[in-house]
Amino acid sequence: MLLCRVEYLVLDESDKLFERSLLEQTDSVVKACSNPLIIRSLFSATLPDFVEDVARTVMHDAVRVIVGDKNAASESIKQKLIFAGSEEGKLLALRQSFAESLNPPMLIFVQSIERAEELYGELKFDSIRVGVIHSNLSQEQRENVIDDFRAGKTWVLIATDVLGRGMDFKGVKCVINYDFPDCAASYIHRIGRSGRAGRIGEAITFYTEDDIPYLRNIANVMIASGCEVPSWLIDMPKKKWKKHYPRRESISTKPKDQEE
């Protein structure tokens, strides 16, 4: 089918598609769909103002529909912050959380492929059914991991932000941000994997000393979605939250002299 005959063009995750790194590719698709009667639709859980300005250049007589507050998480998600102190403290806190209340299916987000594999290596011999997914896996491997998770063969799925968008798991009961998200949009998309289709969800975010300067940013998202936050969080100074990827220690409970 020729693109010039397309009648409906739907751009999902449009905030990403209109970022500078993908704008040229997105623009080439939009231009190729040249039907004068085409109807264009853009969807995203988050849409920064500068992206909206760019998107409007390809829209005609645009109508904006916002469900809930703009750039806010769903009110059906219970959000919680947990201070773990250190990387070792996060692993201990995670295992303690599993011991107290393992409520699968669950998603755990980390900031890199290496850390996803490290955490999987720590948990795969525990008494839970755990899997891992990231972009270094083949398409077939990723599909198998997703199928196992949807079928209930895997209870806990460790993922990078590649799974934070465009993937609908209706039954996810809890999302754990093992590593602090790098920006507000990442936080909203990650925790939005739970609390879908009218269900109640839960989001737990671990933070360490390195993440404390950015707590106020998460507090603002929590407040916008109806969550209560401690007053000391609101009083913290606000720091620009963009690409927060601190160098973290490896995920391991082994003494350093036993690690290879």
C-alpha positions as CSV (number, residue, x, y, z in Angstrom):
1,M,0.0,0.0,0.0
2,L,1.4,3.4,-1.0
3,L,1.8,5.8,1.9
4,C,0.2,8.6,-0.1
5,R,-3.1,6.7,0.3
6,V,-3.0,6.5,4.1
7,E,-6.1,7.9,5.6
8,Y,-5.2,7.7,9.3
9,L,-1.7,8.3,10.7
10,V,-1.3,7.4,14.4
11,L,1.9,8.4,16.2
12,D,2.1,6.6,19.6
13,E,4.7,7.6,22.2
14,S,4.8,10.9,20.2
15,D,7.0,12.7,22.8
16,K,9.8,10.3,21.8
17,L,9.0,10.4,18.1
18,F,9.4,14.2,18.0
19,E,12.6,14.4,20.0
20,R,15.6,15.6,18.0
21,S,17.2,12.2,17.6
22,L,14.1,10.8,15.8
23,L,12.6,13.9,14.3
24,E,14.1,13.5,10.9
25,Q,12.7,9.9,10.5
26,T,9.3,10.9,11.9
27,D,9.2,13.9,9.5
28,S,9.9,11.7,6.5
29,V,7.0,9.4,7.4
30,V,4.6,12.3,7.9
31,K,5.6,13.9,4.6
32,A,5.2,10.5,2.8
33,C,1.6,10.2,4.1
34,S,0.5,13.0,1.8
35,N,-3.2,12.3,1.4
36,P,-4.8,15.8,1.8
37,L,-7.7,14.3,3.8
38,I,-5.5,12.4,6.2
39,I,-6.3,12.4,9.9
40,R,-3.3,12.5,12.2
41,S,-3.5,11.4,15.8
42,L,-0.8,11.7,18.5
43,F,-0.8,9.8,21.8
44,S,1.6,9.8,24.8
45,A,1.4,9.7,28.6
46,T,3.7,12.7,28.7
47,L,4.1,15.5,26.2
48,P,6.6,18.3,27.0
49,D,5.7,21.8,25.8
50,F,8.6,22.0,23.3
51,V,7.5,18.6,21.8
52,E,3.9,19.8,21.6
53,D,5.0,22.9,19.7
54,V,6.9,20.8,17.1
55,A,4.0,18.4,16.8
56,R,1.5,21.2,16.1
57,T,3.5,22.0,12.9
58,V,2.2,18.8,11.3
59,M,-1.3,19.1,12.7
60,H,-4.3,21.1,11.3
61,D,-7.1,22.3,13.4
62,A,-5.7,20.2,16.2
63,V,-7.8,19.2,19.2
64,R,-6.0,18.4,22.4
65,V,-7.6,15.8,24.8
66,I,-6.0,15.3,28.2
67,V,-7.1,12.5,30.5
68,G,-6.3,13.6,34.1
69,D,-3.6,16.2,34.7
70,K,-1.0,16.8,32.0
71,N,2.3,14.9,32.6
72,A,1.0,13.3,35.7
73,A,0.8,9.6,36.8
74,S,-2.5,7.8,37.2
75,E,-4.4,8.3,40.4
76,S,-5.0,4.6,40.6
77,I,-1.3,4.0,41.4
78,K,-0.1,4.1,45.0
79,Q,3.3,5.6,45.0
80,K,6.0,5.1,47.7
81,L,9.6,6.2,48.2
82,I,12.1,4.0,50.1
83,F,15.5,5.2,51.2
84,A,18.0,2.3,50.8
85,G,21.1,4.2,51.5
86,S,23.4,2.3,49.2
87,E,23.4,-0.2,46.3
88,E,23.8,-3.0,48.8
89,G,20.9,-1.6,50.8
90,K,18.6,-1.6,47.7
91,L,19.2,-5.3,47.2
92,L,18.5,-6.0,50.8
93,A,15.4,-3.9,50.7
94,L,14.2,-5.7,47.6
95,R,14.6,-9.1,49.2
96,Q,12.9,-7.9,52.3
97,S,10.0,-6.6,50.2
98,F,9.6,-10.0,48.6
99,A,9.7,-11.8,52.0
100,E,7.0,-9.5,53.4
101,S,4.7,-9.3,50.4
102,L,5.4,-10.9,47.0
103,N,2.5,-9.8,44.9
104,P,3.1,-10.9,41.3
105,P,3.2,-10.0,38.5
106,M,5.8,-7.3,39.1
107,L,8.2,-5.2,37.0
108,I,11.6,-4.0,38.2
109,F,13.3,-1.2,36.4
110,V,17.1,-0.6,36.3
111,Q,19.1,2.0,34.5
112,S,21.3,-0.2,32.2
113,I,21.6,-3.6,30.5
114,E,24.6,-4.5,32.7
115,R,22.6,-3.8,35.8
116,A,19.7,-5.8,34.6
117,E,21.9,-8.9,34.1
118,E,23.6,-8.3,37.5
119,L,20.2,-8.1,39.3
120,Y,19.0,-11.2,37.4
121,G,22.1,-13.1,38.5
122,E,21.4,-12.2,42.1
123,L,17.7,-13.2,42.0
124,K,17.5,-16.2,39.7
125,F,18.4,-18.7,42.4
126,D,15.9,-17.2,44.9
127,S,12.5,-18.8,45.5
128,I,10.8,-16.5,42.9
129,R,10.3,-16.9,39.2
130,V,12.4,-14.1,37.7
131,G,13.2,-13.1,34.2
132,V,15.1,-10.3,32.5
133,I,14.5,-8.4,29.2
134,H,16.6,-5.8,27.5
135,S,17.7,-4.7,24.0
136,N,20.7,-7.1,23.8
137,L,18.4,-10.0,23.6
138,S,17.3,-11.2,20.2
139,Q,13.7,-10.6,19.0
140,E,12.8,-14.2,19.6
141,Q,14.3,-14.1,23.1
142,R,12.4,-11.0,24.0
143,E,9.1,-12.4,22.7
144,N,9.7,-15.6,24.8
145,V,10.4,-13.6,27.9
146,I,7.2,-11.5,27.4
147,D,5.1,-14.6,26.7
148,D,6.3,-16.3,29.9
149,F,5.5,-13.1,31.9
150,R,2.0,-12.8,30.4
151,A,1.4,-16.5,31.0
152,G,2.4,-16.3,34.7
153,K,5.5,-18.5,34.2
154,T,7.6,-15.5,35.3
155,W,6.5,-13.6,38.4
156,V,9.1,-10.8,38.4
157,L,10.5,-9.3,35.3
158,I,13.6,-7.1,35.4
159,A,13.8,-4.6,32.6
160,T,15.5,-1.5,31.3
161,D,13.5,1.5,30.1
162,V,13.0,-0.3,26.8
163,L,9.9,-1.8,28.5
164,G,8.7,1.4,30.0
165,R,6.8,2.3,26.8
166,G,4.5,0.7,24.3
167,M,4.0,-2.5,26.2
168,D,0.6,-3.3,27.8
169,F,0.6,-5.7,30.7
170,K,-2.9,-5.3,32.1
171,G,-2.3,-7.4,35.2
172,V,0.9,-5.8,36.6
173,K,0.3,-5.2,40.3
174,C,3.6,-3.5,41.3
175,V,6.4,-1.6,39.7
176,I,9.7,-1.2,41.5
177,N,12.1,1.5,40.4
178,Y,15.3,-0.3,41.6
179,D,17.3,2.4,40.0
180,F,16.0,6.0,40.2
181,P,14.5,7.2,36.9
182,D,16.5,9.7,34.9
183,C,13.6,12.1,34.3
184,A,10.0,12.8,35.1
185,A,8.7,11.2,31.8
186,S,10.6,8.0,32.5
187,Y,9.1,7.8,36.0
188,I,5.6,8.3,34.7
189,H,5.9,5.8,31.9
190,R,7.6,3.2,34.2
191,I,5.0,3.2,36.9
192,G,2.2,3.4,34.3
193,R,2.8,-0.2,33.5
194,S,0.7,-0.9,36.7
195,G,-2.8,0.4,37.5
196,R,-4.1,-0.2,34.0
197,A,-7.6,-0.8,32.8
198,G,-9.2,0.5,36.0
199,R,-7.0,-1.7,38.3
200,I,-5.2,-0.5,41.4
201,G,-1.4,-0.4,41.1
202,E,1.6,0.2,43.3
203,A,4.9,1.9,42.5
204,I,7.9,1.7,44.8
205,T,11.0,3.8,44.1
206,F,14.3,3.1,45.9
207,Y,16.7,6.0,46.3
208,T,20.3,6.4,47.6
209,E,22.4,9.3,48.6
210,D,23.1,10.0,44.9
211,D,19.4,10.4,44.2
212,I,18.4,12.7,47.0
213,P,18.8,16.0,45.0
214,Y,16.1,14.8,42.6
215,L,13.5,13.7,45.2
216,R,11.6,16.9,44.9
217,N,10.9,16.2,41.3
218,I,9.3,12.8,42.1
219,A,7.4,14.5,44.9
220,N,5.8,16.9,42.4
221,V,4.6,14.1,40.2
222,M,3.2,12.2,43.3
223,I,1.4,15.3,44.4
224,A,-0.1,15.9,40.9
225,S,-1.5,12.4,40.9
226,G,-3.1,12.8,44.4
227,C,-0.5,11.1,46.6
228,E,0.5,12.4,50.0
229,V,4.1,13.2,50.5
230,P,6.1,14.3,53.6
231,S,6.4,18.0,54.1
232,W,10.2,17.8,54.1
233,L,10.1,16.5,50.5
234,I,8.1,19.5,49.4
235,D,10.5,21.9,51.1
236,M,13.6,20.5,49.3
237,P,15.2,22.6,46.7
238,K,14.2,21.7,43.1
239,K,17.0,20.6,40.8
240,K,16.8,20.1,37.1
241,W,16.1,16.4,36.5
242,K,17.6,15.4,33.2
243,K,19.5,12.2,32.3
244,H,20.3,11.3,35.9
245,Y,22.6,8.3,35.4
246,P,25.0,8.2,38.3
247,R,27.8,5.7,38.3
248,R,26.6,3.0,40.6
249,E,28.4,0.1,42.4
250,S,27.7,-3.3,41.0
251,I,24.7,-5.2,42.2
252,S,26.1,-8.0,44.4
253,T,26.0,-9.3,47.9
254,K,29.3,-11.1,47.5
255,P,32.3,-9.8,49.4
256,K,34.5,-7.9,47.0
257,D,37.4,-10.3,47.5
258,Q,35.1,-13.1,46.2
259,E,34.0,-11.3,43.0
260,E,35.8,-12.1,39.8
